[in-house]
Amino acid sequence: MPLLRGEDITGRYVMEWGGQYILYEPEKLVNPLFPEALGSPKIVVRKISGSRGLFAAYDDKGLYPFSTVILALPYHLVAEVKRVRVPEGAVEKSRRFDPRYVLAIINSRAARFYYDMMIADGLSVVPSHVNRLPIPDAPADVQARLSAHAADLLRMGRELGEEQRLGSFRRIVSERPRTGEDDLGHYLDNRAEAVIEVHDRLDQVTRASRITVLPIVREGDLELRVSYRPRSTDEEKHGTVVCHLDPLKAVFLASVMRDRERPDLGSGRLMAKLRAIEIPRFDADWTRHMEIVGDIVGTLQKHEAAIKELTRAIEVSEANIDREAYALFGLDEADVTRLLAFQPRADEPAVDEGGSPEVADD
């Protein structure tokens, strides 16, 4: 059976299964989860979230939750489970709530504000916290609207994750065969195609250590923001190299440098270290190589555009939920202004050693 860990719940409405399984044999497990909680779609809350606070996703695949996951289950699904204490009237009341509506409320700004102000301990989210979270008993039409928004967010979260996977520069490049490695100097030294501006006297730095470079594409140019330490001091210094290149090359080179496994270029003559940065070569013929580079950049930008579009759509859906949630919680304009200005205290995430999953009943 697929195993869901807290770390697999990566954000509001988003799960990224980590690929682990558990052999579900209840008679061999200590305090196993009851089967009723496995067969139905369920809200899953990340237990260990530190300063990120409260957020939840939705499991409709029947994953087995690890101890770092809290289940939010309606009472009518667990009414026959002996281990669950069901308050009088809770079964019928729980039937009035659409699970995805409850998910939308949990992930709303209003609920997170209430949680941060009234419940949170700054360490982790636990079942008793989730049980104390108020869920407005909204009319059916309001629940339907928020449930539809939540369903959209679940779908868009999956699509966004897939676009991010497909748009990974490393993945795109790995699909093209290489003929070897070039270096950045090959691109910078072609005076017919590149004009280089070296600022802050970087070209005079002959003995540097801990050299790092942050590439940025600005107005079509490749800007290299360099940090280093002169051999004679531990003081970190900074400088900039601006490369006026074809925009396609600028995007490609910046993507290569961002994808480096080791951002530290080591020690030595600073500009020589920059020029020695390895750049993949896809064909011995330069023209054909640049055609492949163009294809790579085109694919990268296509996925980046899709990611931006999905991100905007997610923001719109979340804003729609927030507006309805403010009204359900009885917040006026002044309350919302204070809520939006609130910044929760940042704490280090708690550490959980494992154990049995925990359940919060709706």
C-alpha positions in Angstrom: 0.0 0.0 0.0 1.4 3.5 -0.9 2.7 5.3 2.2 2.0 9.0 2.7 4.5 11.0 4.8 4.0 14.5 6.1 6.8 15.7 3.8 4.8 14.5 0.8 2.2 17.3 1.6 4.2 20.1 0.1 1.7 22.9 0.3 -2.0 23.9 0.3 -3.9 21.3 -1.9 -0.6 19.7 -3.0 0.7 16.2 -2.4 3.8 14.7 -4.0 4.0 11.0 -3.2 7.5 10.0 -2.2 7.3 6.5 -3.7 7.3 4.5 -0.5 5.1 1.6 0.5 3.9 -0.1 3.6 2.9 -3.7 4.0 -0.5 -3.3 5.5 -1.0 -6.3 7.8 -3.0 -4.9 10.8 -2.2 -7.9 13.0 1.5 -7.2 12.6 1.3 -3.4 13.1 1.4 -1.5 16.4 -1.8 0.7 16.6 -2.6 0.3 12.9 -5.0 2.7 11.2 -8.6 1.3 11.0 -9.7 0.3 7.4 -12.6 2.8 7.4 -10.0 5.6 7.1 -8.3 4.1 4.1 -11.1 3.5 1.7 -12.6 6.9 1.5 -11.3 10.3 0.2 -9.9 12.2 3.1 -8.4 15.5 4.2 -4.7 15.1 5.1 -2.9 17.8 7.2 0.8 18.0 7.5 1.7 17.5 11.2 5.3 18.8 11.1 5.3 22.1 9.4 7.2 24.5 11.8 6.8 28.2 10.8 4.6 27.2 7.8 1.7 26.6 10.1 -1.5 24.9 9.0 -2.1 23.5 5.5 -3.8 20.5 4.1 -4.3 18.4 0.9 -6.8 15.8 -0.2 -6.1 12.1 -0.6 -8.5 10.3 -3.0 -6.0 7.5 -3.8 -6.2 5.5 -0.5 -2.7 6.2 0.7 -1.6 4.9 4.2 -0.8 8.0 6.4 2.4 8.0 8.4 2.6 9.5 11.8 3.5 12.9 10.4 0.1 13.1 8.7 -3.2 14.0 10.5 -6.4 12.8 9.0 -9.5 15.0 9.2 -12.4 12.6 8.9 -16.2 13.1 9.2 -17.8 11.3 12.1 -20.2 9.4 9.9 -17.3 7.5 8.3 -15.9 6.3 11.6 -19.1 6.0 13.7 -18.7 2.2 14.0 -15.0 2.3 14.9 -14.7 1.3 18.6 -11.6 3.4 19.1 -13.4 6.6 18.1 -15.6 8.5 20.6 -18.5 10.1 18.7 -20.3 13.0 20.4 -24.1 12.9 20.4 -25.5 14.3 17.1 -22.0 14.5 15.5 -22.8 11.8 12.9 -25.7 13.6 11.3 -24.0 17.0 11.6 -21.0 15.7 9.8 -23.1 14.7 6.8 -23.9 18.4 6.2 -20.3 19.2 5.3 -18.8 18.6 1.9 -15.2 17.4 2.5 -13.7 19.7 -0.1 -15.5 22.6 1.4 -13.9 21.8 4.7 -10.5 21.6 2.9 -11.1 25.0 1.4 -11.8 26.5 4.9 -8.8 24.9 6.5 -6.5 26.3 3.7 -8.2 29.8 3.8 -6.4 32.9 5.1 -9.1 33.3 7.7 -8.7 29.9 9.2 -4.9 30.1 9.1 -5.1 33.5 10.9 -7.4 32.0 13.6 -5.1 29.1 13.9 -1.9 31.3 14.3 -3.6 33.6 16.8 -5.7 31.2 18.9 -4.3 27.7 18.6 -0.7 27.4 17.3 2.2 26.7 19.6 4.8 27.6 17.0 6.2 24.1 16.9 4.0 21.7 15.0 0.4 21.0 14.0 -1.2 18.2 16.1 -4.7 16.6 16.0 -6.0 18.6 19.0 -5.1 21.8 17.1 -7.1 20.6 14.0 -10.1 19.6 16.2 -10.3 23.1 17.6 -10.4 24.8 14.2 -14.0 26.2 13.6 -15.7 25.2 10.4 -18.6 27.5 9.5 -21.9 25.6 8.9 -22.4 27.2 5.5 -25.5 26.9 3.2 -25.3 24.2 0.5 -24.8 26.7 -2.3 -21.8 28.3 -0.6 -20.3 24.9 0.2 -20.7 23.9 -3.4 -18.9 27.0 -4.7 -16.0 26.6 -2.3 -15.9 22.9 -3.0 -15.6 23.6 -6.7 -12.8 26.0 -6.1 -11.0 23.4 -3.9 -11.4 20.8 -6.7 -9.9 23.3 -9.2 -7.0 24.0 -6.9 -6.4 20.2 -6.4 -6.3 19.8 -10.2 -4.2 22.9 -10.8 -1.8 21.8 -8.1 -1.2 18.5 -9.9 -0.9 20.3 -13.3 1.6 22.8 -11.8 3.7 20.0 -10.3 3.8 18.2 -13.7 4.7 21.4 -15.5 7.5 22.0 -13.0 8.7 18.4 -13.6 8.6 18.7 -17.4 10.1 22.2 -17.3 13.1 21.2 -15.2 16.2 22.4 -17.2 18.2 19.4 -16.1 15.4 17.1 -17.4 15.2 18.9 -20.7 18.9 18.9 -21.3 19.2 15.2 -20.3 17.0 14.2 -23.2 19.6 15.6 -25.7 22.7 13.7 -26.5 26.0 15.5 -25.9 29.2 15.5 -27.8 31.2 17.0 -25.0 31.6 20.1 -22.9 32.4 23.7 -23.9 33.2 26.5 -21.5 31.7 29.9 -20.8 34.7 31.5 -22.4 33.8 30.1 -25.8 30.7 32.2 -25.7 32.2 35.3 -24.1 35.4 35.5 -26.3 33.5 35.7 -29.6 33.8 39.5 -30.1 31.4 39.3 -33.1 28.6 37.9 -30.9 29.4 39.2 -27.3 30.3 42.4 -25.6 31.6 42.0 -22.1 31.5 44.7 -19.4 33.6 43.8 -16.3 32.7 46.0 -13.3 34.2 46.4 -9.8 37.7 45.6 -11.1 37.0 41.8 -11.2 39.5 41.4 -14.1 42.2 42.4 -11.7 41.4 39.8 -9.0 44.2 37.3 -9.3 43.9 35.4 -6.1 40.3 34.7 -5.0 38.6 31.9 -3.0 35.0 30.8 -2.5 34.0 32.2 -5.8 30.3 32.0 -6.5 28.2 33.4 -9.3 24.5 34.2 -9.6 23.3 34.5 -13.2 20.4 36.8 -14.1 18.9 37.6 -17.4 18.1 41.3 -17.5 16.6 42.9 -20.6 18.1 40.2 -22.8 21.6 40.5 -21.3 23.4 37.9 -19.1 24.4 39.5 -15.8 26.8 37.6 -13.6 26.7 38.6 -9.9 30.0 37.4 -8.5 30.9 36.9 -4.8 34.4 36.0 -3.7 37.0 36.4 -0.9 40.4 37.8 -1.7 43.2 35.5 -0.4 44.4 38.2 2.0 41.2 38.6 3.9 38.0 36.8 4.9 35.8 39.8 3.9 33.4 38.9 1.1 33.5 41.1 -1.9 31.1 41.4 -4.8 31.2 42.4 -8.5 29.3 42.2 -11.7 30.0 41.0 -15.3 27.5 42.0 -17.9 27.5 40.0 -21.1 25.6 41.5 -24.0 24.7 38.3 -25.9 21.9 37.0 -28.1 19.0 36.6 -25.7 18.7 32.9 -26.6 22.3 32.4 -25.4 21.7 34.5 -22.3 18.8 32.3 -21.2 20.7 29.1 -22.0 23.9 30.1 -20.2 22.0 31.4 -17.2 20.0 28.1 -17.0 23.2 26.0 -17.2 24.9 28.0 -14.4 21.8 27.9 -12.1 21.7 24.1 -12.6 25.3 23.6 -11.5 25.5 21.0 -8.7 28.4 22.9 -7.1 27.8 26.7 -7.1 31.3 27.3 -5.6 33.9 27.8 -8.5 36.8 27.2 -6.1 39.9 29.4 -5.9 42.2 31.1 -8.4 42.2 34.0 -10.9 38.6 35.2 -10.9 37.8 35.8 -14.5 39.6 32.6 -15.5 37.4 30.7 -13.2 34.3 32.3 -14.7 35.4 31.5 -18.3 36.1 27.9 -17.3 32.5 27.1 -16.3 31.5 24.0 -18.2 28.7 24.4 -20.8 27.2 21.3 -22.5 27.9 20.9 -26.2 25.2 19.1 -28.2 26.8 18.9 -31.7 30.3 19.4 -33.1 28.9 21.8 -35.7 28.3 25.1 -34.0 25.2 26.0 -36.1 23.5 22.7 -35.3 24.5 23.0 -31.7 22.8 26.4 -31.5 19.7 25.0 -33.2 19.5 22.5 -30.4 20.1 25.2 -27.8 17.2 27.1 -29.4 15.0 24.1 -29.0 16.0 23.7 -25.4 15.3 27.3 -24.6 11.9 27.2 -26.4 10.9 24.1 -24.4 12.0 25.8 -21.2 10.1 29.0 -21.9 6.9 27.1 -22.9 6.8 25.4 -19.5 7.7 28.6 -17.7 4.7 30.3 -19.4 2.4 27.4 -18.4 3.7 27.6 -14.8 3.1 31.4 -14.7 -0.5 30.9 -16.0 -1.3 28.1 -13.5 0.2 30.1 -10.7 -2.0 33.1 -11.6 -5.1 30.9 -11.8 -4.3 29.3 -8.4 -4.0 32.8 -6.9 -7.4 33.8 -8.3 -9.1 30.6 -6.9 -7.5 31.1 -3.5 -8.6 34.7 -3.4 -12.2 33.6 -4.3 -12.1 31.2 -1.4 -10.7 33.8 1.0 -13.4 36.3 0.1 -16.2 33.8 0.9 -14.4 32.6 4.1 -14.0 36.2 5.4 -17.8 36.5 5.2 -18.4 33.1 6.8 -16.2 34.0 9.7 -18.0 37.4 10.1 -14.9 39.5 9.3 -15.4 43.1 8.1 -13.1 45.2 6.0 -11.0 46.4 9.0 -10.7 42.8 10.2 -9.4 41.7 6.8 -6.9 44.5 6.7 -5.5 43.4 10.1 -5.5 39.8 9.0 -3.5 40.5 5.8 -1.0 42.6 7.8 -0.4 39.8 10.3 2.9 37.9 10.0 3.2 34.7 12.1 6.2 34.1 14.2 8.9 32.0 12.4 10.1 29.0 14.3 12.3 26.1 13.4 10.3 23.0 12.3 9.8 20.3 14.9 11.2 16.8 14.4 9.0 13.7 14.6 10.5 10.3 15.1 7.6 8.4 13.7 4.9 6.1 15.0 1.2 5.7 14.4 -0.9 8.0 12.3 -3.2 10.4 14.1 -6.8 11.3 13.4 -8.8 14.4 13.9 -12.6 13.9 13.6 -14.9 16.5 12.0 
